[in-house]
């Protein structure tokens, strides 16, 4: 995969609706040229060195002209880079992907196309609308809702006679005109219409009506682009086939403040439940390098009868240091392993080790009390953990036996996105802000 341009369909919006091939290509790209309709979350899968070029495109507010985009693709490819042109939906469905392909061909640049799920089909599915249905819609038709040449028109008379589902893209500015044309050419005024805004994204909104009232409904509900206009009886099936908006957190806006490295699981879970998640790590985990105390502890590992792990980060960094020394998990064979909670326990499992003990309640007091019960005066405890951990844990153990704390990492404030976070909170009606530790 090199020295080529890939015209990639990103799918309608939900990140997971890109194809496997699309994702592979994104992961290997040197440059990704993307616009408003391809979900920017996809960029997180690119390699660290990948460059991103946003070329915008909102009706009337083109960030980069099409000719300039074409030129950019040609130039980057000629530099020997693997170029991905990421487009919403399918690249050849009103995405000007065809034009880009033709130019690349004319300029002697090799390219490939990775098809995507078009919003005109997949977007409807997430709104609970099947684009065909036996005896109800026996064909479907996808139209542009706007022409670059204003004198051009669809054959409305023929369209109004079709017994299929009509889908209009880029049509919100002309909604009234589209509706009028269908009505005045004989399509029943009661024909159901749905407008699907930001289909398949967590902020998807759907309104329904019919040819008579949909223009008013859209005004009332203030629905804007990007939206799909769907005309046909299949719209009524939404009552039975809608699933996306039924998810428990649908419509909820949630801020996640957890450190980046650990936030993705939480973000995935919340997103899968339907929430719109804003990720703003408020802390960063900074490892403490060149730590003499860690080295000392490693020198006498055999002396420790107990090792107490109080966090996943503590476990992971501890093992990193252990392996750096050329040791492996067997070097802990003399020690009982204590985990503060089930997540820390699972982290130990990743290194092939079972925790010998875990307090029933996930808190410092239960940990300290349990330890005091099990420890004897000739024991020695190692506690690899974060800076500024609770001092009373060490104090409490020290009353029974020797306890060595080694500081592996610290949580530092992540200032990098404070202003963006403030903007988000001001602009959106945030429903929840999550905190997963005292430091966040
Ligand atoms: N290639 C794209 C379409 C590009 S044209 C595809 O196959 O889906 C841009 C138009 O597509 C928008 O104006 C809007 O009508 C529609 N569109 C694309 N993604 C959409 C989405 N997630 N929700 C609603 N409409 C969308």
Boltz pocket constraint, residues with backbone or C-beta under 6 A from the ligand:
constraints:
  - pocket:
      binder: B
      contacts: [[A, 12], [A, 13], [A, 37], [A, 87], [A, 88], [A, 89], [A, 90], [A, 91], [A, 92], [A, 93], [A, 94], [A, 95], [A, 117], [A, 118], [A, 119], [A, 120], [A, 123], [A, 168], [A, 169], [A, 170], [A, 171], [A, 196], [A, 197], [A, 198], [A, 199], [A, 200], [A, 201], [A, 225], [A, 226], [A, 227], [A, 228], [A, 229]]
      max_distance: 6.0
